[in-house]
């Protein structure tokens, strides 16, 4: 925003993104958005196009560690597995799936998918989280190849941070990861 970018910040916690836009000031448009819902992605992309006429950068940054339930391979439930993968993997898929056509029409773009070091190394105490972040890593490579083969000037990269002191990081520490 300080460099002149127009930012659309989205979250299921609309009060949080609204607070961010109030704190940062002009240049941020808050939108309510559940990344697991295709119709939310369609609305957010359409509204962004109406506001700004293009999408230059998509950052897929939504993520969950889990609900607090055990995540080792013997204890995890299918419900917990699906919850983590819905947000961490399906949300990234839906973001690229929905934004790439608009970026291609505009002539260029950059997709940044936030993965994790857990997408590279084993995670005995967090199998769903690790698997979802590994899937983000692989999806990123596949999207980059797809865009290149189609001749789109759209970059797709993933970032794999280690433990970060956020609420997600605190959850991971409490659950024995790290």
C-alpha positions, -999 to 999 in steps of 0.1 A, spaced: 0 0 0 29 24 8 42 17 -27 9 25 -43 -6 -10 -46 -43 -15 -43 -49 -45 -20 -79 -66 -15 -76 -83 19 -99 -112 25 -107 -134 54 -136 -153 71 -129 -129 99 -143 -98 82 -139 -77 114 -102 -85 113 -96 -74 77 -118 -44 82 -96 -35 112 -65 -39 90 -79 -16 64 -87 10 91 -52 7 105 -34 8 72 -57 33 55 -66 39 19 -55 13 -5 -70 -18 12 -104 -31 4 -116 -57 30 -138 -86 18 -155 -114 35 -141 -147 21 -141 -184 30 -113 -199 8 -130 -233 8 -161 -220 -10 -159 -217 -48 -187 -192 -49 -167 -169 -25 -137 -171 -48 -159 -162 -78 -174 -132 -60 -140 -119 -47 -124 -122 -81 -154 -105 -99 -156 -77 -73 -118 -72 -75 -121 -69 -113 -149 -44 -110 -129 -23 -85 -95 -24 -101 -99 -39 -136 -71 -65 -131 -54 -88 -107 -16 -86 -107 -8 -106 -77 -27 -134 -59 -13 -144 -25 -28 -177 -12 -20 -172 25 -50 -188 43 -41 -217 64 -50 -238 94 -30 -262 115 -61 -281 126 -88 -280 151 -67 -291 180 -75 -327 175 -46 -352 174 -30 -355 140 -7 -385 141 -17 -411 115 -34 -434 140 -54 -408 158 -65 -384 131 -101 -386 120 -112 -382 84 -132 -351 95 -100 -335 108 -80 -345 77 -107 -330 54 -109 -298 75 -71 -291 72 -70 -300 35 -101 -280 26 -84 -248 38 -48 -254 31 -50 -273 -2 -84 -267 -18 -83 -230 -10 -50 -227 -29 -65 -247 -58 -96 -225 -60 -76 -193 -58 -54 -202 -88 -83 -218 -107 -104 -186 -104 -77 -159 -108 -56 -174 -136 -82 -166 -164 -83 -130 -153 -45 -127 -151 -42 -143 -185 -66 -117 -200 -46 -89 -184 -14 -103 -199 6 -112 -167 4 -120 -130 21 -135 -101 7 -162 -78 24 -167 -44 13 -198 -24 23 -199 12 33 -235 20 55 -245 49 87 -263 57 62 -291 67 56 -295 29 92 -305 25 100 -326 56 80 -353 75 56 -342 102 47 -372 124 25 -351 147 7 -333 120 1 -356 90 -28 -335 76 -9 -302 78 22 -317 63 4 -334 35 -16 -303 27 15 -282 25 33 -308 4 3 -307 -20 6 -269 -22 43 -273 -31 34 -297 -59 4 -278 -71 25 -247 -74 50 -265 -97 21 -278 -118 5 -244 -121 38 -228 -131 43 -254 -158 7 -250 -170 10 -212 -173 43 -216 -191 30 -241 -216 -1 -219 -223 22 -189 -229 8 -170 -200 31 -145 -184 20 -157 -150 46 -168 -124 36 -192 -97 59 -197 -67 56 -211 -32 72 -200 0 81 -226 27 86 -208 60 96 -225 92 79 -219 125 65 -184 127 51 -169 160 15 -166 149 -16 -182 163 -10 -210 138 25 -214 150 14 -214 186 -12 -241 178 16 -262 162 38 -259 193 10 -269 216 3 -300 194 39 -311 196 53 -300 162 85 -281 158 
